[in-house]
């Protein structure tokens, strides 16, 4: 018995839409990431690291 080919299996798979909770989690994750990057940039601007 041969092993299934991954590429063929992925082509056969049906596209599933994202659930509303998944969309909400993606939005929260991106939002938190952007906010934390802004905070990091502000802190870095106010207190620059001197090596």
VMD Tcl script that draws the C-alpha trace (Angstrom):
set ca {
  {0.00 0.00 0.00}
  {1.50 3.34 -1.04}
  {1.52 6.38 1.16}
  {-0.88 9.20 0.21}
  {0.68 12.13 -1.59}
  {0.35 15.28 0.50}
  {-0.09 17.60 -2.49}
  {-2.92 15.48 -3.89}
  {-4.64 15.34 -0.51}
  {-4.45 19.12 -0.15}
  {-5.94 19.58 -3.62}
  {-8.84 17.28 -2.75}
  {-9.59 19.06 0.54}
  {-12.56 21.38 0.55}
  {-12.06 25.04 1.45}
  {-13.66 25.77 4.80}
  {-14.66 29.33 5.67}
  {-13.39 30.82 8.91}
  {-15.74 30.68 11.84}
  {-16.76 33.98 13.45}
  {-14.76 33.15 16.59}
  {-11.68 32.46 14.44}
  {-12.07 35.84 12.74}
  {-12.41 37.48 16.14}
  {-9.27 35.73 17.44}
  {-7.28 36.78 14.36}
  {-8.43 40.38 14.80}
  {-7.54 40.43 18.50}
  {-4.13 38.88 17.85}
  {-3.27 41.40 15.14}
  {-4.58 44.27 17.26}
  {-2.57 43.24 20.32}
  {0.54 42.76 18.19}
  {0.26 46.22 16.63}
  {-0.42 47.88 20.00}
  {2.60 46.16 21.56}
  {4.81 47.23 18.65}
  {3.69 50.83 19.10}
  {4.38 50.65 22.84}
  {7.82 49.19 22.14}
  {8.60 51.96 19.66}
  {7.51 54.66 22.14}
  {9.52 53.14 25.00}
  {12.54 52.79 22.70}
  {12.19 56.42 21.64}
  {11.93 57.68 25.24}
  {14.58 55.38 26.69}
  {17.06 54.48 23.94}
  {19.35 51.56 24.65}
  {23.00 52.59 24.77}
  {25.41 49.73 24.30}
}
mol new
graphics top color blue
foreach p $ca { graphics top sphere $p radius 0.5 }
foreach p [lrange $ca 0 end-1] q [lrange $ca 1 end] { graphics top cylinder $p $q radius 0.2 }
display resetview
